[in-house]
Amino acid sequence: MCSSNDAANLESRMIALNIAQAVVGCDFGVVMGSGMTGLMGQIKGVLAENNVFLEVVGIEGEDELEAGFGDVKFPVDSSFARIEQLYRESDAILFLPGGVGTLSEFYAMLDCKLETGDQKPLILYNEDHSFDMVIKDMRERCTKRGFVDHQAFLDFEVVNNQKELEKVFEKYQDTKERVR
């Protein structure tokens, strides 16, 4: 999950390109939304150039779903259904820097993981501190006030650089799980 906004800064764009190259080196299949702009478009370009298997989930009738590339395309009828399908199709979910949509997807997928009790890894890539406020919110507001159990912190992993992410990838590489 990542930004599809073309206004993403250079630091975020470089992070996305480096992570896309790391994914290429792992031989994972990838599941993403249908966006073709911003960080999402950059990542898809790298994946396509390197023949990485790509599943795309988008809202039916969207130009990006119809015109974009992907080995498998899943049309859905709403953004909520898109999040649900992305979650269902993924074995692990990687969140790169993004805006409101990325944060919404993280919270929705964390809630789904907490409710289902599955072991699907949720990974926040926090090199540029994009998720500091999310972590602070979970720790200070939600946990201290009893809105979520401390278990929620065990249900997502924070990595702060590419080396840490590559170690996480190594855990899953043998099974060739799909990472978004």
DRENDO-1510 file (C-alpha; in Angstrom, 1 decimal, always signed):
<recs>
REC; n; res; u; v; w
REC; 1; MET; +0.0; +0.0; +0.0 .
REC; 2; CYS; +1.4; +3.4; -0.9 .
REC; 3; SER; +0.6; +6.8; -2.2 .
REC; 4; SER; -0.9; +7.3; -5.7 .
REC; 5; ASN; -0.5; +11.0; -5.6 .
REC; 6; ASP; +1.9; +12.5; -8.1 .
REC; 7; ALA; +3.0; +15.2; -5.6 .
REC; 8; ALA; +5.0; +12.7; -3.5 .
REC; 9; ASN; +8.4; +14.2; -2.6 .
REC; 10; LEU; +11.7; +12.9; -3.9 .
REC; 11; GLU; +12.6; +11.1; -0.7 .
REC; 12; SER; +9.4; +9.1; -0.8 .
REC; 13; ARG; +9.9; +8.4; -4.5 .
REC; 14; MET; +13.4; +7.1; -3.9 .
REC; 15; ILE; +12.2; +4.9; -1.0 .
REC; 16; ALA; +9.5; +3.4; -3.3 .
REC; 17; LEU; +12.0; +2.7; -6.1 .
REC; 18; ASN; +14.4; +1.0; -3.7 .
REC; 19; ILE; +11.7; -1.1; -2.2 .
REC; 20; ALA; +10.4; -2.1; -5.6 .
REC; 21; GLN; +13.9; -3.3; -6.5 .
REC; 22; ALA; +14.0; -5.3; -3.2 .
REC; 23; VAL; +10.7; -7.0; -4.1 .
REC; 24; VAL; +12.0; -7.8; -7.6 .
REC; 25; GLY; +14.9; -9.6; -6.0 .
REC; 26; CYS; +12.7; -11.7; -3.8 .
REC; 27; ASP; +10.6; -13.4; -6.5 .
REC; 28; PHE; +7.3; -12.5; -4.8 .
REC; 29; GLY; +4.0; -12.0; -6.6 .
REC; 30; VAL; +2.5; -8.7; -5.8 .
REC; 31; VAL; -1.1; -7.5; -5.1 .
REC; 32; MET; -1.8; -3.8; -5.5 .
REC; 33; GLY; -4.6; -1.3; -6.1 .
REC; 34; SER; -5.2; -0.1; -9.6 .
REC; 35; GLY; -3.6; +3.3; -9.4 .
REC; 36; MET; -1.1; +4.2; -12.1 .
REC; 37; THR; +0.2; +7.5; -10.6 .
REC; 38; GLY; +2.4; +8.5; -7.7 .
REC; 39; LEU; +4.5; +5.9; -5.8 .
REC; 40; MET; +2.1; +3.2; -6.9 .
REC; 41; GLY; +2.7; +3.9; -10.6 .
REC; 42; GLN; +6.5; +4.0; -10.0 .
REC; 43; ILE; +6.4; +0.7; -8.3 .
REC; 44; LYS; +4.3; -0.9; -10.9 .
REC; 45; GLY; +6.7; +0.3; -13.6 .
REC; 46; VAL; +9.6; -1.4; -11.9 .
REC; 47; LEU; +7.6; -4.6; -11.4 .
REC; 48; ALA; +6.4; -4.7; -15.0 .
REC; 49; GLU; +10.0; -4.1; -16.3 .
REC; 50; ASN; +11.1; -7.1; -14.3 .
REC; 51; ASN; +8.2; -9.4; -15.1 .
REC; 52; VAL; +6.9; -9.6; -11.5 .
REC; 53; PHE; +3.5; -11.3; -11.3 .
REC; 54; LEU; +1.0; -8.6; -10.4 .
REC; 55; GLU; -2.6; -8.9; -9.2 .
REC; 56; VAL; -4.5; -5.6; -9.4 .
REC; 57; VAL; -7.7; -4.8; -7.5 .
REC; 58; GLY; -9.7; -1.8; -8.5 .
REC; 59; ILE; -13.2; -0.4; -8.7 .
REC; 60; GLU; -15.1; -1.7; -11.8 .
REC; 61; GLY; -15.2; +0.8; -14.6 .
REC; 62; GLU; -12.2; +2.8; -13.4 .
REC; 63; ASP; -10.0; +3.8; -16.3 .
REC; 64; GLU; -6.9; +2.8; -14.3 .
REC; 65; LEU; -8.1; -0.7; -13.8 .
REC; 66; GLU; -9.1; -1.1; -17.4 .
REC; 67; ALA; -6.0; +0.5; -18.9 .
REC; 68; GLY; -3.4; -0.5; -16.3 .
REC; 69; PHE; -1.3; -3.5; -16.4 .
REC; 70; GLY; -1.6; -6.6; -14.3 .
REC; 71; ASP; -1.5; -10.3; -14.8 .
REC; 72; VAL; -4.8; -10.7; -12.9 .
REC; 73; LYS; -7.4; -8.0; -12.4 .
REC; 74; PHE; -10.1; -8.0; -9.7 .
REC; 75; PRO; -12.9; -5.5; -10.3 .
REC; 76; VAL; -14.9; -4.6; -7.2 .
REC; 77; ASP; -17.8; -2.3; -6.6 .
REC; 78; SER; -16.5; +0.0; -3.9 .
REC; 79; SER; -13.4; +1.2; -2.1 .
REC; 80; PHE; -14.4; -0.9; +0.9 .
REC; 81; ALA; -14.6; -4.0; -1.3 .
REC; 82; ARG; -11.2; -3.1; -2.7 .
REC; 83; ILE; -9.6; -3.1; +0.7 .
REC; 84; GLU; -11.3; -6.4; +1.6 .
REC; 85; GLN; -10.1; -8.0; -1.7 .
REC; 86; LEU; -6.6; -6.6; -1.3 .
REC; 87; TYR; -6.5; -8.1; +2.2 .
REC; 88; ARG; -7.8; -11.4; +1.2 .
REC; 89; GLU; -5.4; -11.8; -1.8 .
REC; 90; SER; -2.3; -11.0; +0.2 .
REC; 91; ASP; -0.2; -13.2; +2.3 .
REC; 92; ALA; +1.7; -10.2; +3.8 .
REC; 93; ILE; +1.0; -6.5; +3.4 .
REC; 94; LEU; +3.6; -3.8; +3.2 .
REC; 95; PHE; +2.6; -0.1; +3.8 .
REC; 96; LEU; +4.9; +2.5; +2.2 .
REC; 97; PRO; +4.5; +6.2; +2.7 .
REC; 98; GLY; +1.1; +7.5; +1.7 .
REC; 99; GLY; -1.7; +9.7; +2.6 .
REC; 100; VAL; -5.3; +9.3; +3.8 .
REC; 101; GLY; -6.0; +6.3; +1.6 .
REC; 102; THR; -2.9; +4.4; +2.8 .
REC; 103; LEU; -3.7; +5.2; +6.5 .
REC; 104; SER; -7.3; +4.2; +6.0 .
REC; 105; GLU; -6.2; +0.9; +4.4 .
REC; 106; PHE; -3.8; +0.2; +7.3 .
REC; 107; TYR; -6.4; +0.8; +10.0 .
REC; 108; ALA; -9.0; -1.3; +8.1 .
REC; 109; MET; -6.5; -4.1; +7.5 .
REC; 110; LEU; -5.3; -4.1; +11.1 .
REC; 111; ASP; -8.9; -4.2; +12.3 .
REC; 112; CYS; -9.6; -7.2; +10.0 .
REC; 113; LYS; -6.4; -8.9; +11.3 .
REC; 114; LEU; -7.5; -8.4; +14.9 .
REC; 115; GLU; -11.0; -9.6; +14.2 .
REC; 116; THR; -10.0; -12.7; +12.3 .
REC; 117; GLY; -6.9; -13.6; +14.4 .
REC; 118; ASP; -5.0; -14.6; +11.2 .
REC; 119; GLN; -1.2; -14.5; +11.1 .
REC; 120; LYS; -0.9; -12.3; +8.1 .
REC; 121; PRO; +2.1; -9.9; +8.5 .
REC; 122; LEU; +1.3; -6.1; +8.3 .
REC; 123; ILE; +4.5; -4.2; +7.8 .
REC; 124; LEU; +4.9; -0.4; +8.2 .
REC; 125; TYR; +7.9; +0.9; +6.3 .
REC; 126; ASN; +8.9; +3.9; +8.5 .
REC; 127; GLU; +12.3; +5.1; +7.2 .
REC; 128; ASP; +11.0; +8.6; +6.6 .
REC; 129; HIS; +8.9; +8.6; +9.8 .
REC; 130; SER; +5.6; +8.6; +7.8 .
REC; 131; PHE; +4.0; +6.3; +10.3 .
REC; 132; ASP; +5.3; +7.9; +13.6 .
REC; 133; MET; +1.9; +9.5; +14.3 .
REC; 134; VAL; +0.1; +6.2; +13.7 .
REC; 135; ILE; +2.3; +4.4; +16.1 .
REC; 136; LYS; +2.0; +7.2; +18.6 .
REC; 137; ASP; -1.8; +7.2; +18.2 .
REC; 138; MET; -2.0; +3.5; +18.8 .
REC; 139; ARG; +0.3; +3.6; +21.8 .
REC; 140; GLU; -0.9; +6.8; +23.5 .
REC; 141; ARG; -4.5; +7.3; +22.6 .
REC; 142; CYS; -5.9; +3.9; +21.7 .
REC; 143; THR; -4.0; +1.6; +24.1 .
REC; 144; LYS; -3.8; +3.8; +27.2 .
REC; 145; ARG; -7.5; +4.7; +27.0 .
REC; 146; GLY; -8.5; +1.1; +26.4 .
REC; 147; PHE; -9.8; +1.5; +22.9 .
REC; 148; VAL; -7.5; -1.3; +21.6 .
REC; 149; ASP; -5.7; -4.1; +23.4 .
REC; 150; HIS; -2.0; -4.0; +23.6 .
REC; 151; GLN; -2.2; -7.1; +21.3 .
REC; 152; ALA; -2.7; -4.6; +18.4 .
REC; 153; PHE; +1.0; -3.7; +18.6 .
REC; 154; LEU; +2.0; -7.3; +18.1 .
REC; 155; ASP; -0.2; -7.5; +15.0 .
REC; 156; PHE; +2.0; -5.2; +12.9 .
REC; 157; GLU; +5.7; -4.8; +12.4 .
REC; 158; VAL; +7.6; -1.5; +11.9 .
REC; 159; VAL; +10.8; -1.5; +9.8 .
REC; 160; ASN; +12.9; +1.6; +9.7 .
REC; 161; ASN; +15.2; +0.9; +6.7 .
REC; 162; GLN; +15.6; -1.4; +3.7 .
REC; 163; LYS; +18.0; -3.7; +5.5 .
REC; 164; GLU; +15.3; -4.5; +8.1 .
REC; 165; LEU; +12.7; -5.0; +5.4 .
REC; 166; GLU; +15.0; -7.4; +3.5 .
REC; 167; LYS; +15.3; -9.5; +6.7 .
REC; 168; VAL; +11.5; -9.6; +6.9 .
REC; 169; PHE; +11.4; -10.6; +3.2 .
REC; 170; GLU; +13.9; -13.4; +3.8 .
REC; 171; LYS; +11.4; -15.0; +6.3 .
REC; 172; TYR; +8.8; -15.3; +3.5 .
REC; 173; GLN; +11.0; -15.8; +0.5 .
REC; 174; ASP; +11.1; -19.6; +0.7 .
REC; 175; THR; +7.3; -19.8; +0.6 .
REC; 176; LYS; +7.1; -17.2; -2.1 .
REC; 177; GLU; +4.2; -15.4; -0.4 .
REC; 178; ARG; +2.6; -12.5; -2.1 .
REC; 179; VAL; +3.6; -9.1; -0.7 .
REC; 180; ARG; +1.9; -5.9; -1.4 .
</recs>
